[in-house]
């Protein structure tokens, strides 16, 4: 039986992430949505359906997957925005179709369809489903609801490892809930406190002098935590990040730098973002009311009391910048205001009223990637150009 992962037909609520990412790349806890599905359906062939303009870049990121074939075979179909666990398998198998929050979660495809007809089928199928409680990420700020729950269950997947370097002054509190991966390095004066939840530190991570880490937290492989950083609870930090200052309840994708002092809380931060020294954000309104987010011409009522910034890929934020509560920053922006920024920053903004020059942006991005021994791909250039010209 084939396994088919499909996107919801409307992903505007996942901006700025969904400008150039598919929901299967969302990381809530220690694993991405795709990694969770891989772990559940080990032996099945996986087919991925994404928006047509995303096919090239997703193929680059997942070279072994079949993406957007012209014909979709029979199989089990799963929404890539949903967070699946072992206990959901029986429910998926037993029901023809499931939905939650008015979104299709899963269904059984009992006939072969063309790609075009499959997409129409997905849109119509959600009218005839059984309601379920399988979590689904409809808006990007939904990712802040689940880290604590998922990190407790994910911790069970990490087996004891003693192959890492640590200074004798390391303090581990509730160490049964602390995992440190192979070849990680923990320097002098570090405190890891898992009293309130597990701490998962992946392989080849470096935790520099005097860092305090309060669980639950996930720190992705080859990430660097700078000296005296305060890593408060409920952070999910992707691979190859550089993180410092005070952070709390954040979700970082990979290859992002926030290495200097400054507070960041309840924020989503995309890939290849650079946040300058002394940058701070507000994650709570002065009147304690729920935070609203403006994305283009639409206002979203998040019903969240705590929400910081939503920062798209490739954004650069200058030293001493202040980000207001519920700030949306589109991809490729360059911010250098020292007063509070606007709450909505369009993609490729240069300061307040200008746009970055596309050729210069591509050149700078290439230099940034080479520092991490990466190259910008043709498909990545193409999608950046498409978003820029919208």
ABEGO torsion letter per residue (X at the ends): XBBBBBBBABAAAAOAAAAABBAAABBBEABBAAAAAAAABAABBBBBBBBAAAAAAAAAABAABBBGBABBBBEBBBBAABBBBAAAAAAAAABABBBBGGBBABBBBABBBBAAAAAAAAAAAAABBBBBABBBBABAAAAAAAAAAAAAAAAAABBBBABBBBBAABBBBGAAABBBBBGBBBBBGBBBBAAAEBBBBBBGBBBBBGBBBBOBBBBBBGBBBBBGBBBBBGBBBBBGBBBBEBBBGBBBBBGBBBABBEBBBGBBBBBGBBBBBGBBBBABBAAGBBBBBBBEABBBBAGBABBBBBBBBGBBBBBGBBBBBGBBBBBGBBBABABBBBABBBBGBBEAABBBBAAAAAAAAAAAAAAAGBBBBAAAAAAAAAAAAX
